[in-house]
C-alpha cells in the first residue's frame, strides 16, 4: 500500500508580529498487500463516450491491474487472488451494476470486465454507492475503491458528498481519469480521491496509456510500506524554528534556524503505522499579512512513493507602525587634518511639540429632574480663509439629577487633543507660537421621556 496519507497542520490561523505557533507533520503507511489483505472494488465507466477504442483500452488496463494484484498477493500469477485479498467489478453508465461480488477468481473477474459494453449517461454517485455496498462491515481487510471514468456527471445526485462519506469511513479512493475536451476534469478527480492527490489520482488525455496507468496504480497499491524516508523542510525566511520535539518515529535534526530534516528508517512495513513530528516556529521577519509557512518541503524513500504535504498559510498581524518624530536628517561636515578648530553653521531647527489639549466646560440650562441628557460636541479648526477642518467629536451621557424642579447642570473637562501636525498654518515650524482658530458645535437632548405611542384604533 505504501504511504496512505500525509498531512501538515498548524495550530493557529493568526498570530501577532513575533508570535509563535506549532507545526505538525504526519504520515501513515500500510504494508505489502501480501501482509495486509485488501478488498478492492474496480469501478469502471461504460457510458456512451467510452464506445470503441476507449473501452477496449480500459479492458486491457483493468485486466493488467487484476494480474498484478494476483501476482502481488502470492508471488505468482496462478489465477487466484491470494492470502485473503479480493477484487470486485462494478460498472456504470446511467446507473451502476455489481458485475461481481468480492471474489478471488481471476478468470471470473476478467470475464466480467470483457463483457462490458458502452452506452448511456454517467452516474458517479450510484457507482460509488454500489461499490461501497460490496464491502463486508465485519471484515478486517483494508478497503480500496479504484474509480475509472472519462466523463462528467450527467445523471444522479452530486457524487462528491458520497465520496466524502466513503473516505470518512476509512475506505481509500483512487481515481483514474481519461481527460478529454468535454470529459471529466482533474478537479473532480482530486475532490473524490483520498489525499494526497499526487499519489491517489492519475489521468491522461491518451486512451492508449490506460493500461500503463492501471499497472502503475496496481503496483502502488501492492508495494510494501516505505523505508529510508527522508523529509527536508525549509521554512519561509520570515519564520524561525524555536525547538523540535522528539518525533514518534525516527529522528529529527535542525539544519539551521529555518530548516530541519526528519528521517524514518521504515514505516508501515509490518502493519498499518503512523508517524508524527511537532516543532514550534516564531515569526521573526518584518513582513506581515498572509504568509506561507514553508519555502519548500520534499519527501523521498527507497520505494519511490510520491508524497506531497499541504502548504498552510498563517495571518501575521504586525499592526500599524507610526513614527511621529522621525530621526533628524544628519548634516555632514568634515574637519581637516591638523586643523585645531572648525566653525560650522548648522542652519535652523524647529522645536518639536506634541501638540495642545483643549479642555471645554459646558453648562446645560434648565434640565428637568430624572431625565438623562445626550450631549454631543463637534470641534473644527479654521484657516485664514475660513476653511474648516474636522478635529473630533465627543458624545457624552449626562446623568439625571434628582433635585426639585429644573436645574442648570455643569459639565467640565471635556478634552480634545490637537497635534501640531494638524494645524493649517503654512509655517514650516508648526509650534505653540502660532494661534489656532477653533469652532465648537453643541447638540443636546433628553434621552428619557414619558411619551408612549398609542396603538392604532379602528372606528366602525
Buried (B, 14 or more C-beta within 10 A) or exposed (E): BBBBBBBBBBEEEEBEBEBBBBBBBBBBBBBBBBBBBBBBBBBBBBBBBBEEEBBEBBBBBBBBBBBBBBBBBBEEBEEBBBBBBBBBBBBBBBEBBBBBEBBBBBEBBBEBBEEBEBEBBBBBBBBBBBBBEBBEEEEEBBBBBBBBBBBEBBBBEEBBEBBBEBBEEEBBBBBBBBBEEEBBEEEBBBBBBBBBBEBBBBBBEEBEBBBBBBBBBBBBBBBBBBBEBBBBBBBBEBBBBBEBEEBBBBEBEEEEBBBBBBBBEBBBBEEBBBBBBBBBBBBBBEEBEEBEBBBEBEBBBEBEBBBBBBEBBBEBEBEEEEEEEEEEEEEEEEEEEEEEEEEEEEEEEEEEBEBEEBEBEBEBEEBEEEBBBEBEBBBBBBBEEEEEEEBEEEEEEBEBBEEEEEBEBEBEEBEBEBEBEBBBBEEEBBBEEEEBEBEBEEEBEEEEEEEEEEEEEEEE
